[in-house]
Every structure is written in C-alpha cells, then in structure tokens.
C-alpha cells in the first residue's frame, strides 16, 4: 500500500494508462495481423491506409516508438506492393 496520497493517485492513473495502452496495442496488433492475411492487392491497399492511421495514433499516444511505427509502415507497404 502507498504511504503518500500522491502515490495512491499515481497508482490509480498508472492502472488506467496500462489498460488504455493494452487496448490500443491489441487493436494495433489485430489490424496488422488482418492486413498480413490479405491476398488481394486492392483490398490490402485500402486496409493499409486504415492500419497506417492506427499505427500513427499508437505512436502519438506513446504506445509504440516513432521509429517502430515507421518500420511497421515501411514493412507493411512493402508487403502490399509485393502482392499481385
């Protein structure tokens, strides 16, 4: 148990942040996984725009690092380009 009032508050806010981060991380991973399952180039390119937005939001929220976001988008765009 915390000894200070501020520590108690910090525990509450940390738990809220943890749950928020977990939610967005799950959304992000699911979106990437679903994009990787696409076999049609048209569907994949449409889905890529949505996934890129999700990745950018996750980076802006601090859930993933900016470089991680850039790397993911680069790899996914390469994947979409290789589809026939």
C-alpha positions as MATLAB code, in Angstrom:
seq = 'XXXXXXXXXXXXXXXXXXXXXXXXXXXXXXXXXXXXXXXXXXXXXXXXXXXXXXXXXXXXXXXXXXXXXXXXXXXXXXXXXXXX';
ca = [
       0.000    0.000    0.000;
       1.199    3.518   -0.728;
       2.370    5.715    2.118;
       1.542    9.019    0.440;
      -1.638   10.404   -1.038;
       0.169   11.247   -4.264;
       1.417    7.660   -4.559;
      -2.125    6.367   -4.248;
      -3.233    8.685   -7.031;
      -0.274    7.651   -9.158;
      -1.230    4.002   -8.762;
      -4.757    4.760   -9.994;
      -3.585    6.746  -13.003;
      -0.947    4.150  -13.869;
      -3.579    1.421  -13.900;
      -5.843    3.492  -16.179;
      -2.939    4.165  -18.544;
      -1.968    0.490  -18.548;
      -5.477   -0.563  -19.545;
      -5.675    2.142  -22.222;
      -2.303    1.096  -23.643;
      -3.324   -2.564  -23.636;
      -6.498   -1.722  -25.546;
      -4.704    0.226  -28.274;
      -1.871   -2.322  -28.510;
      -4.450   -5.070  -29.067;
      -6.223   -3.034  -31.752;
      -2.880   -2.333  -33.422;
      -1.715   -5.956  -33.454;
      -5.065   -7.213  -34.732;
      -5.100   -4.667  -37.562;
      -1.567   -5.608  -38.630;
      -2.396   -9.326  -38.459;
      -5.539   -8.858  -40.582;
      -3.608   -6.874  -43.185;
      -0.979   -9.606  -43.422;
      -3.741  -12.154  -44.150;
      -4.941  -10.232  -47.226;
      -4.236  -11.809  -50.602;
      -5.815   -9.188  -52.873;
      -3.761   -6.102  -53.644;
      -6.812   -3.814  -53.874;
      -8.210   -4.869  -50.507;
      -4.768   -4.760  -48.923;
      -4.051   -1.232  -50.157;
      -7.374    0.009  -48.747;
      -6.720   -1.738  -45.467;
      -3.148   -0.388  -45.386;
      -4.430    3.196  -45.148;
      -6.501    2.286  -42.078;
      -3.639    0.369  -40.483;
      -1.203    3.229  -41.102;
      -3.588    5.571  -39.282;
      -3.834    3.166  -36.340;
      -0.033    2.876  -36.220;
       0.381    6.661  -36.255;
      -2.160    7.069  -33.441;
      -0.384    4.446  -31.346;
       2.899    6.293  -31.856;
       1.353    9.640  -30.947;
      -0.120    8.141  -27.759;
       3.318    6.822  -26.832;
       2.280    3.188  -27.010;
       4.986    2.446  -29.568;
       8.067    4.444  -30.517;
       8.040    6.651  -33.624;
      10.782    4.562  -35.237;
       8.819    1.391  -34.525;
       5.804    2.951  -36.252;
       7.892    3.961  -39.268;
       9.408    0.483  -39.505;
       5.998   -1.209  -39.329;
       4.516    1.059  -42.000;
       7.524    0.522  -44.249;
       7.356   -3.260  -43.950;
       3.611   -3.314  -44.499;
       3.798   -1.047  -47.550;
       6.490   -3.344  -48.951;
       4.201   -6.328  -48.284;
       1.281   -4.646  -50.078;
       3.480   -3.687  -53.035;
       4.595   -7.299  -53.486;
       1.017   -8.608  -53.712;
      -0.310   -9.361  -57.158;
];
